[in-house]
Amino acid sequence: MFAYFNDPHKVLHLSSEVLIAGLAMLLVGIYGAYLYTGPLSIVVQVAMHAMTIVGPTLIKIGYVMRLLSQHRLGKGVISKITA
């Protein structure tokens, strides 16, 4: 399991999937919780509101994974400019 996270290319690919899943959950949650005007059961309403919380959380986790993998690949290093 931990060997999977040692490869920054795999982590970069996984971060993209987590970002997409988080965005999809956020958009579906917003639509179902706030924009849809039809009848929904209480369980579905709770699930939609939960998706508006879990979606951004996944976006944040995916973004941090992306930053870490890019840093490990050497693409995220910002050189310091000394004046």
A tleap script that builds the chain and sets N, CA, C and O, in Angstrom:
source leaprc.protein.ff14SB
mol = sequence {
  NMET PHE ALA TYR PHE ASN ASP PRO HIE LYS
  VAL LEU HIE LEU SER SER GLU VAL LEU ILE
  ALA GLY LEU ALA MET LEU LEU VAL GLY ILE
  TYR GLY ALA TYR LEU TYR THR GLY PRO LEU
  SER ILE VAL VAL GLN VAL ALA MET HIE ALA
  MET THR ILE VAL GLY PRO THR LEU ILE LYS
  ILE GLY TYR VAL MET ARG LEU LEU SER GLN
  HIE ARG LEU GLY LYS GLY VAL ILE SER LYS
  ILE THR CALA
}
set mol.1.N position { 0.818 -1.198 0.000 }
set mol.1.CA position { 0.000 0.000 0.000 }
set mol.1.C position { 0.856 1.254 0.000 }
set mol.1.O position { 0.634 2.161 -0.802 }
set mol.2.N position { 1.846 1.310 0.905 }
set mol.2.CA position { 2.683 2.492 0.976 }
set mol.2.C position { 3.641 2.586 -0.204 }
set mol.2.O position { 4.102 3.677 -0.538 }
set mol.3.N position { 3.945 1.460 -0.838 }
set mol.3.CA position { 4.812 1.482 -2.017 }
set mol.3.C position { 4.139 2.238 -3.160 }
set mol.3.O position { 4.814 2.835 -3.999 }
set mol.4.N position { 2.818 2.210 -3.188 }
set mol.4.CA position { 2.083 2.938 -4.229 }
set mol.4.C position { 2.342 4.441 -4.119 }
set mol.4.O position { 2.458 5.130 -5.133 }
set mol.5.N position { 2.432 4.943 -2.900 }
set mol.5.CA position { 2.615 6.374 -2.691 }
set mol.5.C position { 4.072 6.812 -2.817 }
set mol.5.O position { 4.362 8.006 -2.752 }
set mol.6.N position { 4.983 5.871 -2.996 }
set mol.6.CA position { 6.382 6.228 -3.212 }
set mol.6.C position { 6.649 6.686 -4.640 }
set mol.6.O position { 7.644 7.363 -4.897 }
set mol.7.N position { 5.780 6.327 -5.558 }
set mol.7.CA position { 5.935 6.741 -6.955 }
set mol.7.C position { 5.170 8.046 -7.178 }
set mol.7.O position { 3.940 8.048 -7.130 }
set mol.8.N position { 5.882 9.165 -7.425 }
set mol.8.CA position { 5.172 10.444 -7.579 }
set mol.8.C position { 4.280 10.507 -8.816 }
set mol.8.O position { 3.322 11.279 -8.845 }
set mol.9.N position { 4.583 9.703 -9.838 }
set mol.9.CA position { 3.723 9.698 -11.031 }
set mol.9.C position { 2.354 9.097 -10.706 }
set mol.9.O position { 1.327 9.587 -11.176 }
set mol.10.N position { 2.348 8.034 -9.901 }
set mol.10.CA position { 1.076 7.419 -9.511 }
set mol.10.C position { 0.284 8.353 -8.608 }
set mol.10.O position { -0.939 8.439 -8.717 }
set mol.11.N position { 0.975 9.045 -7.726 }
set mol.11.CA position { 0.293 9.984 -6.826 }
set mol.11.C position { -0.278 11.158 -7.628 }
set mol.11.O position { -1.367 11.646 -7.327 }
set mol.12.N position { 0.447 11.602 -8.634 }
set mol.12.CA position { -0.048 12.689 -9.489 }
set mol.12.C position { -1.312 12.264 -10.225 }
set mol.12.O position { -2.269 13.033 -10.323 }
set mol.13.N position { -1.313 11.035 -10.742 }
set mol.13.CA position { -2.498 10.528 -11.433 }
set mol.13.C position { -3.670 10.378 -10.455 }
set mol.13.O position { -4.803 10.736 -10.777 }
set mol.14.N position { -3.389 9.849 -9.264 }
set mol.14.CA position { -4.428 9.688 -8.253 }
set mol.14.C position { -4.980 11.040 -7.807 }
set mol.14.O position { -6.177 11.166 -7.549 }
set mol.15.N position { -4.116 12.051 -7.716 }
set mol.15.CA position { -4.584 13.375 -7.307 }
set mol.15.C position { -5.555 13.952 -8.331 }
set mol.15.O position { -6.523 14.618 -7.964 }
set mol.16.N position { -5.303 13.702 -9.600 }
set mol.16.CA position { -6.235 14.176 -10.629 }
set mol.16.C position { -7.596 13.517 -10.476 }
set mol.16.O position { -8.629 14.170 -10.619 }
set mol.17.N position { -7.594 12.230 -10.185 }
set mol.17.CA position { -8.861 11.530 -9.993 }
set mol.17.C position { -9.598 12.026 -8.754 }
set mol.17.O position { -10.823 12.155 -8.768 }
set mol.18.N position { -8.859 12.305 -7.684 }
set mol.18.CA position { -9.484 12.810 -6.455 }
set mol.18.C position { -10.050 14.208 -6.692 }
set mol.18.O position { -11.132 14.531 -6.201 }
set mol.19.N position { -9.326 15.037 -7.441 }
set mol.19.CA position { -9.831 16.376 -7.763 }
set mol.19.C position { -11.115 16.305 -8.576 }
set mol.19.O position { -12.064 17.040 -8.299 }
set mol.20.N position { -11.157 15.437 -9.567 }
set mol.20.CA position { -12.352 15.300 -10.404 }
set mol.20.C position { -13.523 14.768 -9.583 }
set mol.20.O position { -14.647 15.250 -9.719 }
set mol.21.N position { -13.264 13.780 -8.736 }
set mol.21.CA position { -14.328 13.229 -7.893 }
set mol.21.C position { -14.859 14.289 -6.927 }
set mol.21.O position { -16.068 14.385 -6.713 }
set mol.22.N position { -13.967 15.076 -6.349 }
set mol.22.CA position { -14.398 16.129 -5.434 }
set mol.22.C position { -15.229 17.192 -6.127 }
set mol.22.O position { -16.234 17.657 -5.588 }
set mol.23.N position { -14.809 17.575 -7.322 }
set mol.23.CA position { -15.569 18.573 -8.080 }
set mol.23.C position { -16.942 18.037 -8.462 }
set mol.23.O position { -17.940 18.753 -8.370 }
set mol.24.N position { -16.995 16.783 -8.888 }
set mol.24.CA position { -18.277 16.183 -9.251 }
set mol.24.C position { -19.208 16.115 -8.044 }
set mol.24.O position { -20.395 16.426 -8.151 }
set mol.25.N position { -18.665 15.704 -6.892 }
set mol.25.CA position { -19.497 15.640 -5.691 }
set mol.25.C position { -19.994 17.016 -5.284 }
set mol.25.O position { -21.146 17.168 -4.875 }
set mol.26.N position { -19.137 18.014 -5.393 }
set mol.26.CA position { -19.546 19.371 -5.034 }
set mol.26.C position { -20.663 19.866 -5.947 }
set mol.26.O position { -21.657 20.412 -5.468 }
set mol.27.N position { -20.511 19.682 -7.248 }
set mol.27.CA position { -21.524 20.171 -8.190 }
set mol.27.C position { -22.846 19.441 -8.040 }
set mol.27.O position { -23.905 20.067 -8.061 }
set mol.28.N position { -22.798 18.117 -7.887 }
set mol.28.CA position { -24.034 17.354 -7.686 }
set mol.28.C position { -24.684 17.744 -6.362 }
set mol.28.O position { -25.906 17.872 -6.284 }
set mol.29.N position { -23.884 17.931 -5.336 }
set mol.29.CA position { -24.419 18.322 -4.041 }
set mol.29.C position { -25.077 19.691 -4.071 }
set mol.29.O position { -26.145 19.881 -3.489 }
set mol.30.N position { -24.452 20.639 -4.738 }
set mol.30.CA position { -25.040 21.982 -4.852 }
set mol.30.C position { -26.355 21.924 -5.620 }
set mol.30.O position { -27.345 22.542 -5.228 }
set mol.31.N position { -26.351 21.169 -6.725 }
set mol.31.CA position { -27.579 21.078 -7.509 }
set mol.31.C position { -28.693 20.427 -6.694 }
set mol.31.O position { -29.812 20.938 -6.643 }
set mol.32.N position { -28.385 19.305 -6.062 }
set mol.32.CA position { -29.420 18.581 -5.329 }
set mol.32.C position { -29.876 19.284 -4.067 }
set mol.32.O position { -31.048 19.209 -3.697 }
set mol.33.N position { -28.954 19.969 -3.404 }
set mol.33.CA position { -29.306 20.595 -2.129 }
set mol.33.C position { -29.950 21.964 -2.290 }
set mol.33.O position { -30.793 22.347 -1.478 }
set mol.34.N position { -29.570 22.704 -3.319 }
set mol.34.CA position { -30.012 24.101 -3.400 }
set mol.34.C position { -30.759 24.473 -4.676 }
set mol.34.O position { -31.542 25.423 -4.659 }
set mol.35.N position { -30.550 23.773 -5.765 }
set mol.35.CA position { -31.157 24.188 -7.028 }
set mol.35.C position { -32.343 23.330 -7.459 }
set mol.35.O position { -33.256 23.832 -8.114 }
set mol.36.N position { -32.345 22.049 -7.103 }
set mol.36.CA position { -33.428 21.150 -7.500 }
set mol.36.C position { -34.674 21.471 -6.688 }
set mol.36.O position { -34.621 21.534 -5.459 }
set mol.37.N position { -35.803 21.673 -7.378 }
set mol.37.CA position { -37.025 22.082 -6.692 }
set mol.37.C position { -38.029 20.956 -6.521 }
set mol.37.O position { -39.077 21.156 -5.906 }
set mol.38.N position { -37.736 19.788 -7.046 }
set mol.38.CA position { -38.661 18.659 -6.913 }
set mol.38.C position { -38.596 18.028 -5.543 }
set mol.38.O position { -37.753 18.386 -4.720 }
set mol.39.N position { -39.487 17.091 -5.304 }
set mol.39.CA position { -39.505 16.425 -3.990 }
set mol.39.C position { -38.333 15.444 -3.850 }
set mol.39.O position { -38.025 14.693 -4.775 }
set mol.40.N position { -37.697 15.465 -2.699 }
set mol.40.CA position { -36.623 14.537 -2.375 }
set mol.40.C position { -36.862 13.999 -0.973 }
set mol.40.O position { -37.382 14.702 -0.107 }
set mol.41.N position { -36.482 12.761 -0.758 }
set mol.41.CA position { -36.611 12.207 0.599 }
set mol.41.C position { -35.573 12.864 1.500 }
set mol.41.O position { -34.621 13.481 1.022 }
set mol.42.N position { -35.765 12.728 2.778 }
set mol.42.CA position { -34.859 13.353 3.741 }
set mol.42.C position { -33.460 12.741 3.645 }
set mol.42.O position { -32.465 13.432 3.860 }
set mol.43.N position { -33.384 11.465 3.326 }
set mol.43.CA position { -32.089 10.793 3.202 }
set mol.43.C position { -31.302 11.377 2.024 }
set mol.43.O position { -30.096 11.603 2.130 }
set mol.44.N position { -31.975 11.616 0.922 }
set mol.44.CA position { -31.315 12.189 -0.249 }
set mol.44.C position { -30.902 13.627 0.029 }
set mol.44.O position { -29.821 14.052 -0.380 }
set mol.45.N position { -31.747 14.376 0.716 }
set mol.45.CA position { -31.397 15.757 1.057 }
set mol.45.C position { -30.169 15.818 1.958 }
set mol.45.O position { -29.292 16.658 1.761 }
set mol.46.N position { -30.108 14.940 2.931 }
set mol.46.CA position { -28.934 14.896 3.818 }
set mol.46.C position { -27.695 14.504 3.022 }
set mol.46.O position { -26.620 15.067 3.228 }
set mol.47.N position { -27.839 13.547 2.118 }
set mol.47.CA position { -26.703 13.124 1.291 }
set mol.47.C position { -26.215 14.267 0.408 }
set mol.47.O position { -25.009 14.453 0.245 }
set mol.48.N position { -27.132 15.027 -0.158 }
set mol.48.CA position { -26.734 16.154 -1.013 }
set mol.48.C position { -26.005 17.230 -0.206 }
set mol.48.O position { -25.010 17.788 -0.669 }
set mol.49.N position { -26.493 17.518 0.985 }
set mol.49.CA position { -25.805 18.499 1.820 }
set mol.49.C position { -24.443 17.974 2.279 }
set mol.49.O position { -23.492 18.745 2.403 }
set mol.50.N position { -24.347 16.687 2.529 }
set mol.50.CA position { -23.059 16.102 2.903 }
set mol.50.C position { -22.068 16.176 1.745 }
set mol.50.O position { -20.868 16.350 1.957 }
set mol.51.N position { -22.569 16.046 0.533 }
set mol.51.CA position { -21.693 16.123 -0.644 }
set mol.51.C position { -21.106 17.525 -0.802 }
set mol.51.O position { -20.006 17.682 -1.332 }
set mol.52.N position { -21.832 18.540 -0.345 }
set mol.52.CA position { -21.279 19.896 -0.420 }
set mol.52.C position { -20.161 20.104 0.591 }
set mol.52.O position { -19.418 21.080 0.492 }
set mol.53.N position { -20.030 19.209 1.556 }
set mol.53.CA position { -18.920 19.272 2.516 }
set mol.53.C position { -17.787 18.342 2.089 }
set mol.53.O position { -16.618 18.725 2.138 }
set mol.54.N position { -18.127 17.130 1.673 }
set mol.54.CA position { -17.114 16.140 1.310 }
set mol.54.C position { -16.431 16.514 -0.006 }
set mol.54.O position { -15.237 16.266 -0.171 }
set mol.55.N position { -17.167 17.103 -0.936 }
set mol.55.CA position { -16.593 17.498 -2.223 }
set mol.55.C position { -15.414 18.454 -2.092 }
set mol.55.O position { -14.339 18.156 -2.614 }
set mol.56.N position { -15.571 19.586 -1.420 }
set mol.56.CA position { -14.436 20.490 -1.234 }
set mol.56.C position { -13.287 19.865 -0.437 }
set mol.56.O position { -12.119 20.186 -0.657 }
set mol.57.N position { -13.633 18.975 0.485 }
set mol.57.CA position { -12.585 18.291 1.237 }
set mol.57.C position { -11.726 17.444 0.307 }
set mol.57.O position { -10.500 17.447 0.420 }
set mol.58.N position { -12.357 16.722 -0.608 }
set mol.58.CA position { -11.610 15.930 -1.581 }
set mol.58.C position { -10.797 16.827 -2.515 }
set mol.58.O position { -9.688 16.468 -2.910 }
set mol.59.N position { -11.337 17.979 -2.864 }
set mol.59.CA position { -10.590 18.911 -3.711 }
set mol.59.C position { -9.323 19.358 -2.993 }
set mol.59.O position { -8.256 19.420 -3.604 }
set mol.60.N position { -9.428 19.665 -1.722 }
set mol.60.CA position { -8.247 20.095 -0.954 }
set mol.60.C position { -7.225 18.971 -0.835 }
set mol.60.O position { -6.028 19.205 -0.998 }
set mol.61.N position { -7.681 17.760 -0.553 }
set mol.61.CA position { -6.772 16.625 -0.438 }
set mol.61.C position { -6.090 16.350 -1.773 }
set mol.61.O position { -4.885 16.104 -1.815 }
set mol.62.N position { -6.852 16.390 -2.863 }
set mol.62.CA position { -6.277 16.164 -4.185 }
set mol.62.C position { -5.270 17.230 -4.567 }
set mol.62.O position { -4.263 16.934 -5.210 }
set mol.63.N position { -5.533 18.468 -4.177 }
set mol.63.CA position { -4.612 19.555 -4.497 }
set mol.63.C position { -3.302 19.410 -3.733 }
set mol.63.O position { -2.228 19.641 -4.288 }
set mol.64.N position { -3.388 19.027 -2.458 }
set mol.64.CA position { -2.166 18.823 -1.673 }
set mol.64.C position { -1.378 17.638 -2.225 }
set mol.64.O position { -0.151 17.693 -2.297 }
set mol.65.N position { -2.064 16.577 -2.610 }
set mol.65.CA position { -1.378 15.440 -3.225 }
set mol.65.C position { -0.668 15.867 -4.503 }
set mol.65.O position { 0.454 15.438 -4.770 }
set mol.66.N position { -1.324 16.707 -5.284 }
set mol.66.CA position { -0.738 17.201 -6.536 }
set mol.66.C position { 0.504 18.039 -6.255 }
set mol.66.O position { 1.524 17.878 -6.925 }
set mol.67.N position { 0.428 18.927 -5.277 }
set mol.67.CA position { 1.579 19.756 -4.934 }
set mol.67.C position { 2.756 18.912 -4.455 }
set mol.67.O position { 3.899 19.155 -4.842 }
set mol.68.N position { 2.473 17.927 -3.616 }
set mol.68.CA position { 3.546 17.081 -3.101 }
set mol.68.C position { 4.190 16.249 -4.195 }
set mol.68.O position { 5.412 16.105 -4.227 }
set mol.69.N position { 3.380 15.698 -5.094 }
set mol.69.CA position { 3.955 14.877 -6.162 }
set mol.69.C position { 4.737 15.735 -7.145 }
set mol.69.O position { 5.782 15.306 -7.635 }
set mol.70.N position { 4.254 16.942 -7.444 }
set mol.70.CA position { 5.013 17.822 -8.325 }
set mol.70.C position { 6.311 18.261 -7.671 }
set mol.70.O position { 7.327 18.414 -8.348 }
set mol.71.N position { 6.287 18.462 -6.379 }
set mol.71.CA position { 7.512 18.824 -5.668 }
set mol.71.C position { 8.517 17.672 -5.725 }
set mol.71.O position { 9.711 17.892 -5.928 }
set mol.72.N position { 8.028 16.450 -5.546 }
set mol.72.CA position { 8.913 15.287 -5.606 }
set mol.72.C position { 9.438 15.052 -7.015 }
set mol.72.O position { 10.529 14.507 -7.184 }
set mol.73.N position { 8.684 15.452 -8.017 }
set mol.73.CA position { 9.153 15.323 -9.399 }
set mol.73.C position { 10.074 16.471 -9.797 }
set mol.73.O position { 10.713 16.416 -10.847 }
set mol.74.N position { 10.147 17.498 -8.977 }
set mol.74.CA position { 11.005 18.634 -9.273 }
set mol.74.C position { 10.344 19.698 -10.119 }
set mol.74.O position { 11.011 20.623 -10.584 }
set mol.75.N position { 9.027 19.583 -10.331 }
set mol.75.CA position { 8.320 20.567 -11.148 }
set mol.75.C position { 7.780 21.722 -10.319 }
set mol.75.O position { 7.437 22.767 -10.872 }
set mol.76.N position { 7.702 21.558 -9.024 }
set mol.76.CA position { 7.077 22.577 -8.199 }
set mol.76.C position { 8.064 23.422 -7.423 }
set mol.76.O position { 7.678 24.188 -6.540 }
set mol.77.N position { 9.326 23.285 -7.750 }
set mol.77.CA position { 10.344 24.023 -7.008 }
set mol.77.C position { 10.425 25.440 -7.550 }
set mol.77.O position { 10.624 25.643 -8.748 }
set mol.78.N position { 10.272 26.412 -6.675 }
set mol.78.CA position { 10.362 27.827 -7.057 }
set mol.78.C position { 11.738 28.316 -6.603 }
set mol.78.O position { 12.098 28.227 -5.429 }
set mol.79.N position { 12.473 28.821 -7.548 }
set mol.79.CA position { 13.807 29.299 -7.196 }
set mol.79.C position { 13.699 30.649 -6.484 }
set mol.79.O position { 12.874 31.490 -6.840 }
set mol.80.N position { 14.539 30.836 -5.481 }
set mol.80.CA position { 14.542 32.090 -4.745 }
set mol.80.C position { 15.341 33.126 -5.516 }
set mol.80.O position { 16.434 32.853 -6.012 }
set mol.81.N position { 14.791 34.284 -5.602 }
set mol.81.CA position { 15.474 35.398 -6.273 }
set mol.81.C position { 16.069 36.277 -5.190 }
set mol.81.O position { 15.350 36.859 -4.377 }
set mol.82.N position { 17.385 36.366 -5.188 }
set mol.82.CA position { 18.044 37.218 -4.197 }
set mol.82.C position { 18.437 38.516 -4.871 }
set mol.82.O position { 19.061 38.522 -5.932 }
set mol.83.N position { 18.067 39.591 -4.250 }
set mol.83.CA position { 18.359 40.898 -4.830 }
set mol.83.C position { 19.469 41.575 -4.070 }
set mol.83.O position { 19.858 42.692 -4.410 }
savepdb mol mol.pdb
quit
